């Protein structure tokens, strides 16, 4: 159910976002990162189908696990970078906060690479899982702690930056509405990341995979909500634009 419902919603919402932004001639780097996240999600979805479509040859299931494991991280962090780029567009150029957000644009990719290296090393250093019944690498406590800490850091900054701007800076009403949307959506990504980290710490199994599906899909949907909210505002306000 998680794969059938969440990922198609994520992909369709991204396709809508890209079409809307391109049509309005406002396509920017945040949209490019959302597009990358959508591509990773498509690859993730295909690999999941390969793993779950009957027993299948072990080699194909092992390869699909590697693809799922890598693309999961890429979906999450490309979606987060997309949200961060959306925030950069809303922060006034002369503010110190803008320099901080630009610094985070360097930090987030480094975190992504670090998490991928840790995960790949952990699973490649002991290939006993190639012969285990589930053909799944148990990521264990170290990977779970790293994922949870970086999730909290990233989502925390994506929550606190809009909150700081909402409470401490005089901004036009339209910008405040957009920042409030970013604040609310960033809270959602934090909430859905916690169950996955908990199950990664435990015994590898069904719930680890299900929570990964949910976290990946929700993260991509959340990255698109700002643009979708802008579109809905324009529709219901009879053409008034807040973007």
ROTORPA-796173 format. One record per residue: residue number from 0; residue in one letter; chain; x, y, z of N, C-alpha, C in turn. Coordinates in steps of 0.05 Angstrom, whole numbers. Layout:
N
(rec NUM; A; A; (X; Y; Z); (X; Y; Z); (X; Y; Z))
...
This chain:
243
(rec 0; X; A; (17; -24; 0); (0; 0; 0); (17; 25; 0))
(rec 1; X; A; (39; 25; 16); (57; 48; 18); (68; 55; -9))
(rec 2; X; A; (78; 34; -24); (89; 39; -50); (68; 48; -70))
(rec 3; X; A; (45; 35; -69); (23; 40; -88); (12; 68; -86))
(rec 4; X; A; (11; 78; -62); (-2; 104; -57); (18; 127; -56))
(rec 5; X; A; (38; 125; -39); (55; 148; -33); (73; 156; -57))
(rec 6; X; A; (86; 137; -69); (105; 144; -91); (91; 155; -115))
(rec 7; X; A; (69; 144; -125); (55; 157; -147); (46; 186; -140))
(rec 8; X; A; (37; 191; -116); (30; 218; -107); (54; 236; -109))
(rec 9; X; A; (77; 226; -99); (102; 242; -99); (110; 249; -128))
(rec 10; X; A; (109; 229; -145); (117; 233; -173); (98; 252; -188))
(rec 11; X; A; (72; 248; -184); (53; 265; -198); (54; 294; -187))
(rec 12; X; A; (58; 297; -161); (59; 324; -150); (84; 339; -160))
(rec 13; X; A; (106; 324; -164); (131; 336; -174); (127; 343; -204))
(rec 14; X; A; (115; 325; -219); (110; 332; -247); (93; 357; -250))
(rec 15; X; A; (72; 359; -233); (55; 383; -233); (72; 407; -227))
(rec 16; X; A; (88; 405; -206); (105; 428; -197); (123; 437; -220))
(rec 17; X; A; (136; 418; -233); (155; 426; -254); (140; 439; -278))
(rec 18; X; A; (117; 427; -285); (102; 439; -307); (92; 467; -300))
(rec 19; X; A; (82; 471; -276); (72; 497; -267); (94; 518; -267))
(rec 20; X; A; (117; 511; -256); (139; 530; -254); (150; 536; -282))
(rec 21; X; A; (152; 516; -299); (162; 521; -326); (143; 539; -342))
(rec 22; X; A; (117; 533; -339); (98; 549; -353); (98; 578; -345))
(rec 23; X; A; (103; 583; -319); (104; 611; -309); (131; 624; -312))
(rec 24; X; A; (150; 609; -325); (177; 619; -330); (191; 626; -303))
(rec 25; X; A; (186; 609; -283); (199; 613; -257); (216; 589; -248))
(rec 26; X; A; (223; 573; -268); (238; 548; -262); (266; 557; -251))
(rec 27; X; A; (273; 545; -227); (298; 552; -214); (312; 527; -204))
(rec 28; X; A; (334; 531; -188); (349; 508; -178); (333; 491; -159))
(rec 29; X; A; (315; 502; -144); (298; 486; -126); (281; 467; -142))
(rec 30; X; A; (272; 475; -166); (256; 458; -183); (274; 436; -196))
(rec 31; X; A; (299; 443; -202); (317; 423; -213); (323; 401; -193))
(rec 32; X; A; (326; 409; -168); (331; 389; -147); (306; 372; -142))
(rec 33; X; A; (283; 384; -144); (258; 368; -142); (256; 348; -165))
(rec 34; X; A; (264; 357; -189); (264; 339; -212); (283; 315; -208))
(rec 35; X; A; (307; 321; -197); (326; 300; -191); (315; 281; -171))
(rec 36; X; A; (302; 291; -150); (290; 274; -130); (268; 256; -142))
(rec 37; X; A; (253; 267; -161); (232; 251; -174); (245; 228; -190))
(rec 38; X; A; (267; 234; -204); (281; 213; -220); (290; 191; -201))
(rec 39; X; A; (303; 199; -178); (312; 179; -159); (288; 163; -148))
(rec 40; X; A; (265; 176; -144); (242; 162; -134); (231; 142; -154))
(rec 41; X; A; (232; 149; -180); (224; 130; -201); (242; 105; -201))
(rec 42; X; A; (268; 110; -199); (287; 87; -197); (283; 71; -172))
(rec 43; X; A; (278; 84; -150); (272; 71; -124); (247; 53; -127))
(rec 44; X; A; (226; 64; -140); (201; 49; -143); (205; 24; -160))
(rec 45; X; A; (220; 27; -182); (225; 4; -200); (241; -18; -185))
(rec 46; X; A; (261; -9; -170); (277; -28; -155); (261; -43; -133))
(rec 47; X; A; (242; -28; -121); (224; -41; -101); (207; -62; -114))
(rec 48; X; A; (196; -56; -138); (180; -76; -152); (196; -101; -159))
(rec 49; X; A; (221; -97; -166); (238; -120; -173); (242; -137; -148))
(rec 50; X; A; (246; -125; -125); (251; -139; -100); (226; -154; -90))
(rec 51; X; A; (203; -143; -95); (178; -154; -84); (162; -171; -104))
(rec 52; X; A; (170; -172; -129); (155; -186; -149); (164; -215; -150))
(rec 53; X; A; (155; -230; -130); (161; -259; -129); (190; -263; -120))
(rec 54; X; A; (198; -289; -118); (225; -295; -108); (247; -283; -126))
(rec 55; X; A; (246; -288; -152); (266; -276; -170); (294; -287; -165))
(rec 56; X; A; (312; -282; -185); (340; -291; -181); (353; -274; -159))
(rec 57; X; A; (370; -287; -143); (383; -273; -121); (399; -249; -130))
(rec 58; X; A; (413; -251; -153); (429; -229; -162); (413; -204; -167))
(rec 59; X; A; (389; -207; -179); (372; -184; -185); (362; -172; -159))
(rec 60; X; A; (356; -188; -139); (345; -178; -114); (367; -164; -98))
(rec 61; X; A; (392; -174; -100); (414; -161; -86); (420; -134; -100))
(rec 62; X; A; (420; -134; -126); (425; -108; -141); (403; -88; -135))
(rec 63; X; A; (378; -98; -134); (356; -79; -128); (358; -69; -100))
(rec 64; X; A; (368; -85; -81); (372; -74; -54); (392; -51; -53))
(rec 65; X; A; (414; -55; -67); (434; -33; -68); (422; -8; -80))
(rec 66; X; A; (406; -11; -101); (394; 12; -114); (375; 26; -95))
(rec 67; X; A; (358; 10; -81); (339; 21; -62); (353; 36; -40))
(rec 68; X; A; (374; 24; -29); (389; 36; -7); (401; 63; -14))
(rec 69; X; A; (413; 64; -38); (426; 89; -47); (406; 110; -55))
(rec 70; X; A; (386; 102; -70); (366; 122; -80); (349; 133; -57))
(rec 71; X; A; (345; 117; -36); (330; 127; -12); (344; 152; -1))
(rec 72; X; A; (370; 150; 3); (385; 173; 13); (384; 197; -6))
(rec 73; X; A; (387; 191; -32); (387; 212; -52); (360; 226; -54))
(rec 74; X; A; (338; 211; -51); (311; 223; -52); (308; 243; -28))
(rec 75; X; A; (315; 234; -4); (312; 250; 20); (327; 276; 17))
(rec 76; X; A; (353; 274; 11); (370; 298; 12); (367; 316; -11))
(rec 77; X; A; (361; 306; -35); (355; 324; -57); (329; 339; -52))
(rec 78; X; A; (309; 326; -39); (285; 340; -31); (290; 362; -11))
(rec 79; X; A; (307; 356; 9); (314; 376; 29); (329; 399; 17))
(rec 80; X; A; (348; 393; -1); (362; 415; -14); (343; 432; -30))
(rec 81; X; A; (323; 420; -43); (303; 435; -57); (288; 454; -39))
(rec 82; X; A; (280; 444; -15); (266; 461; 4); (284; 484; 13))
(rec 83; X; A; (310; 478; 18); (329; 498; 26); (332; 520; 5))
(rec 84; X; A; (333; 512; -20); (335; 531; -42); (310; 548; -44))
(rec 85; X; A; (287; 536; -38); (263; 552; -37); (264; 573; -15))
(rec 86; X; A; (276; 566; 8); (279; 585; 30); (298; 608; 21))
(rec 87; X; A; (320; 601; 8); (339; 621; -1); (325; 642; -18))
(rec 88; X; A; (306; 634; -35); (292; 653; -52); (275; 672; -36))
(rec 89; X; A; (268; 665; -11); (250; 682; 5); (265; 699; 25))
(rec 90; X; A; (291; 693; 30); (306; 708; 50); (317; 734; 37))
(rec 91; X; A; (312; 757; 49); (323; 782; 37); (353; 781; 34))
(rec 92; X; A; (364; 791; 11); (393; 788; 5); (412; 798; 26))
(rec 93; X; A; (405; 820; 40); (424; 832; 58); (424; 820; 86))
(rec 94; X; A; (407; 800; 91); (405; 788; 118); (428; 768; 123))
(rec 95; X; A; (437; 767; 148); (457; 747; 156); (446; 719; 152))
(rec 96; X; A; (420; 716; 156); (407; 690; 153); (411; 679; 125))
(rec 97; X; A; (412; 696; 105); (416; 687; 77); (443; 674; 74))
(rec 98; X; A; (464; 686; 87); (491; 674; 85); (491; 646; 99))
(rec 99; X; A; (476; 644; 121); (474; 619; 135); (461; 597; 117))
(rec 100; X; A; (439; 605; 103); (426; 586; 86); (444; 578; 62))
(rec 101; X; A; (459; 597; 52); (478; 590; 31); (500; 571; 40))
(rec 102; X; A; (508; 574; 66); (528; 556; 77); (516; 528; 79))
(rec 103; X; A; (490; 526; 87); (477; 500; 89); (476; 486; 62))
(rec 104; X; A; (475; 502; 40); (475; 490; 13); (501; 476; 7))
(rec 105; X; A; (522; 482; 21); (547; 467; 19); (547; 443; 38))
(rec 106; X; A; (535; 447; 62); (536; 426; 83); (518; 402; 75))
(rec 107; X; A; (494; 407; 65); (476; 386; 58); (487; 365; 39))
(rec 108; X; A; (500; 374; 16); (512; 354; -2); (534; 338; 12))
(rec 109; X; A; (550; 350; 29); (571; 335; 44); (558; 314; 62))
(rec 110; X; A; (537; 321; 75); (523; 301; 92); (513; 278; 75))
(rec 111; X; A; (501; 285; 52); (491; 264; 34); (513; 244; 26))
(rec 112; X; A; (536; 255; 18); (558; 237; 10); (568; 221; 34))
(rec 113; X; A; (570; 234; 57); (579; 219; 81); (560; 196; 88))
(rec 114; X; A; (534; 201; 87); (515; 180; 93); (517; 157; 73))
(rec 115; X; A; (520; 163; 48); (522; 143; 27); (548; 126; 31))
(rec 116; X; A; (570; 139; 37); (595; 125; 41); (593; 107; 65))
(rec 117; X; A; (581; 116; 87); (578; 100; 111); (560; 75; 105))
(rec 118; X; A; (538; 80; 92); (520; 58; 86); (532; 37; 67))
(rec 119; X; A; (545; 47; 46); (558; 28; 27); (580; 13; 40))
(rec 120; X; A; (597; 26; 56); (619; 12; 70); (608; -9; 89))
(rec 121; X; A; (587; -2; 104); (575; -21; 123); (565; -46; 109))
(rec 122; X; A; (551; -43; 87); (540; -66; 74); (560; -82; 57))
(rec 123; X; A; (581; -67; 46); (601; -80; 29); (622; -94; 46))
(rec 124; X; A; (626; -86; 71); (648; -98; 87); (641; -125; 98))
(rec 125; X; A; (615; -132; 98); (606; -158; 107); (583; -167; 89))
(rec 126; X; A; (590; -185; 70); (570; -193; 50); (555; -218; 58))
(rec 127; X; A; (554; -224; 84); (540; -248; 93); (510; -245; 86))
(rec 128; X; A; (500; -221; 84); (471; -217; 78); (464; -226; 50))
(rec 129; X; A; (485; -229; 32); (480; -240; 5); (468; -268; 6))
(rec 130; X; A; (473; -282; 29); (464; -310; 31); (442; -312; 52))
(rec 131; X; A; (433; -290; 63); (411; -290; 83); (384; -293; 68))
(rec 132; X; A; (364; -304; 82); (338; -308; 69); (326; -282; 57))
(rec 133; X; A; (328; -260; 71); (315; -235; 61); (331; -220; 41))
(rec 134; X; A; (357; -227; 38); (375; -212; 20); (374; -182; 25))
(rec 135; X; A; (377; -176; 51); (375; -148; 59); (397; -142; 80))
(rec 136; X; A; (412; -121; 76); (433; -113; 94); (421; -99; 118))
(rec 137; X; A; (428; -109; 142); (418; -96; 167); (437; -73; 173))
(rec 138; X; A; (427; -49; 170); (444; -25; 173); (454; -20; 201))
(rec 139; X; A; (438; -28; 221); (448; -27; 248); (447; 0; 262))
(rec 140; X; A; (457; 1; 286); (455; 24; 303); (471; 48; 293))
(rec 141; X; A; (496; 43; 284); (513; 66; 276); (501; 81; 253))
(rec 142; X; A; (491; 67; 233); (478; 80; 210); (452; 94; 219))
(rec 143; X; A; (437; 81; 236); (412; 92; 246); (417; 118; 261))
(rec 144; X; A; (437; 118; 278); (443; 142; 294); (452; 165; 275))
(rec 145; X; A; (469; 158; 256); (478; 179; 237); (455; 190; 221))
(rec 146; X; A; (436; 172; 212); (413; 182; 197); (395; 199; 214))
(rec 147; X; A; (390; 190; 239); (372; 205; 256); (384; 233; 263))
(rec 148; X; A; (410; 233; 270); (423; 259; 277); (423; 278; 254))
(rec 149; X; A; (429; 269; 230); (429; 287; 207); (401; 295; 199))
(rec 150; X; A; (382; 276; 203); (354; 283; 197); (345; 306; 216))
(rec 151; X; A; (351; 303; 242); (343; 324; 261); (357; 350; 255))
(rec 152; X; A; (383; 349; 248); (397; 374; 241); (385; 387; 217))
(rec 153; X; A; (381; 372; 195); (371; 383; 170); (343; 394; 174))
(rec 154; X; A; (325; 377; 184); (298; 385; 187); (295; 408; 208))
(rec 155; X; A; (312; 407; 228); (312; 428; 249); (319; 455; 236))
(rec 156; X; A; (339; 456; 219); (346; 481; 206); (324; 490; 187))
(rec 157; X; A; (311; 471; 174); (290; 478; 155); (265; 488; 169))
(rec 158; X; A; (262; 481; 195); (241; 491; 212); (248; 518; 224))
(rec 159; X; A; (273; 520; 235); (281; 544; 250); (285; 568; 233))
(rec 160; X; A; (295; 565; 209); (300; 588; 191); (274; 602; 185))
(rec 161; X; A; (253; 588; 175); (228; 602; 170); (216; 614; 196))
(rec 162; X; A; (219; 599; 218); (208; 609; 244); (222; 635; 252))
(rec 163; X; A; (248; 636; 249); (263; 660; 256); (255; 684; 238))
(rec 164; X; A; (250; 678; 213); (242; 700; 195); (213; 709; 201))
(rec 165; X; A; (196; 690; 209); (169; 697; 215); (166; 714; 240))
(rec 166; X; A; (183; 708; 260); (181; 721; 286); (199; 746; 288))
(rec 167; X; A; (221; 746; 274); (240; 768; 279); (244; 788; 257))
(rec 168; X; A; (231; 784; 234); (236; 801; 211); (210; 811; 199))
(rec 169; X; A; (209; 837; 193); (186; 848; 179); (187; 841; 149))
(rec 170; X; A; (168; 825; 141); (167; 816; 113); (139; 821; 102))
(rec 171; X; A; (136; 824; 76); (110; 826; 64); (92; 802; 71))
(rec 172; X; A; (66; 807; 72); (48; 786; 80); (50; 761; 62))
(rec 173; X; A; (55; 765; 37); (56; 742; 18); (81; 724; 25))
(rec 174; X; A; (103; 737; 30); (127; 722; 38); (123; 707; 64))
(rec 175; X; A; (110; 719; 83); (104; 707; 108); (87; 682; 105))
(rec 176; X; A; (68; 683; 87); (51; 660; 81); (67; 637; 70))
(rec 177; X; A; (85; 643; 52); (103; 622; 40); (121; 611; 62))
(rec 178; X; A; (132; 627; 79); (150; 618; 100); (135; 600; 120))
(rec 179; X; A; (110; 607; 126); (95; 591; 144); (89; 563; 132))
(rec 180; X; A; (85; 562; 106); (82; 537; 92); (107; 520; 94))
(rec 181; X; A; (130; 532; 90); (156; 518; 92); (159; 507; 121))
(rec 182; X; A; (153; 524; 140); (155; 516; 169); (138; 491; 174))
(rec 183; X; A; (113; 491; 166); (95; 469; 171); (104; 443; 157))
(rec 184; X; A; (112; 446; 132); (120; 422; 116); (146; 410; 127))
(rec 185; X; A; (164; 427; 137); (189; 416; 148); (184; 400; 173))
(rec 186; X; A; (164; 408; 189); (156; 393; 213); (147; 365; 205))
(rec 187; X; A; (133; 362; 182); (124; 336; 173); (147; 318; 167))
(rec 188; X; A; (168; 328; 154); (191; 311; 147); (205; 301; 172))
(rec 189; X; A; (206; 317; 193); (218; 309; 218); (203; 286; 230))
(rec 190; X; A; (177; 289; 231); (159; 269; 243); (162; 242; 229))
(rec 191; X; A; (163; 241; 203); (163; 216; 188); (191; 203; 189))
(rec 192; X; A; (212; 218; 195); (239; 207; 195); (245; 191; 220))
(rec 193; X; A; (232; 197; 242); (237; 184; 267); (230; 154; 267))
(rec 194; X; A; (206; 146; 258); (200; 117; 258); (220; 100; 242))
(rec 195; X; A; (229; 111; 219); (248; 95; 203); (274; 91; 218))
(rec 196; X; A; (284; 112; 231); (309; 109; 246); (306; 88; 269))
(rec 197; X; A; (283; 88; 281); (278; 69; 303); (279; 40; 293))
(rec 198; X; A; (266; 35; 270); (265; 8; 259); (292; 0; 247))
(rec 199; X; A; (308; 19; 237); (335; 12; 228); (352; 2; 251))
(rec 200; X; A; (348; 13; 275); (363; 4; 298); (356; -24; 307))
(rec 201; X; A; (332; -33; 300); (323; -59; 308); (331; -80; 288))
(rec 202; X; A; (316; -102; 288); (322; -124; 270); (312; -117; 242))
(rec 203; X; A; (328; -121; 222); (320; -114; 194); (296; -130; 187))
(rec 204; X; A; (277; -117; 173); (253; -131; 166); (233; -113; 152))
(rec 205; X; A; (208; -121; 153); (187; -108; 137); (183; -79; 145))
(rec 206; X; A; (183; -73; 171); (177; -46; 179); (199; -26; 172))
(rec 207; X; A; (224; -35; 171); (245; -18; 162); (241; -9; 133))
(rec 208; X; A; (232; -28; 116); (226; -22; 88); (202; -4; 85))
(rec 209; X; A; (181; -10; 100); (156; 6; 98); (161; 35; 106))
(rec 210; X; A; (175; 39; 129); (180; 66; 138); (199; 81; 118))
(rec 211; X; A; (217; 66; 105); (234; 79; 84); (217; 89; 61))
(rec 212; X; A; (197; 72; 52); (179; 81; 31); (164; 106; 39))
(rec 213; X; A; (154; 106; 63); (138; 129; 73); (155; 154; 74))
(rec 214; X; A; (179; 151; 86); (196; 175; 90); (205; 186; 63))
(rec 215; X; A; (212; 169; 44); (221; 178; 18); (199; 192; 3))
(rec 216; X; A; (175; 179; 2); (153; 191; -12); (143; 217; 0))
(rec 217; X; A; (140; 217; 26); (131; 241; 40); (150; 264; 36))
(rec 218; X; A; (176; 259; 37); (196; 280; 34); (194; 294; 7))
(rec 219; X; A; (189; 278; -14); (186; 290; -40); (160; 305; -43))
(rec 220; X; A; (138; 295; -32); (113; 309; -32); (116; 336; -17))
(rec 221; X; A; (129; 335; 6); (133; 359; 22); (148; 380; 7))
(rec 222; X; A; (169; 372; -8); (185; 391; -23); (168; 405; -44))
(rec 223; X; A; (146; 393; -52); (129; 405; -73); (106; 422; -61))
(rec 224; X; A; (101; 420; -35); (78; 433; -24); (78; 464; -26))
(rec 225; X; A; (102; 475; -25); (104; 504; -27); (94; 514; -54))
(rec 226; X; A; (102; 500; -75); (93; 508; -102); (63; 502; -106))
(rec 227; X; A; (54; 479; -95); (26; 472; -98); (9; 492; -82))
(rec 228; X; A; (18; 500; -59); (4; 520; -43); (2; 547; -58))
(rec 229; X; A; (24; 555; -71); (24; 579; -87); (3; 577; -110))
(rec 230; X; A; (2; 554; -123); (-18; 550; -144); (-46; 552; -134))
(rec 231; X; A; (-52; 538; -111); (-79; 539; -100); (-87; 567; -91))
(rec 232; X; A; (-68; 582; -80); (-73; 609; -72); (-81; 626; -96))
(rec 233; X; A; (-66; 622; -118); (-72; 637; -143); (-100; 630; -153))
(rec 234; X; A; (-107; 605; -152); (-134; 596; -162); (-156; 608; -146))
(rec 235; X; A; (-154; 605; -119); (-176; 613; -102); (-177; 643; -97))
(rec 236; X; A; (-154; 657; -103); (-154; 686; -101); (-157; 700; -128))
(rec 237; X; A; (-167; 684; -147); (-173; 695; -174); (-149; 709; -187))
(rec 238; X; A; (-127; 694; -187); (-104; 704; -201); (-83; 719; -185))
(rec 239; X; A; (-90; 725; -160); (-70; 739; -143); (-47; 719; -137))
(rec 240; X; A; (-23; 729; -140); (1; 711; -138); (17; 718; -113))
(rec 241; X; A; (27; 697; -99); (44; 702; -76); (73; 692; -81))
(rec 242; X; A; (78; 683; -105); (105; 673; -112); (123; 696; -120))
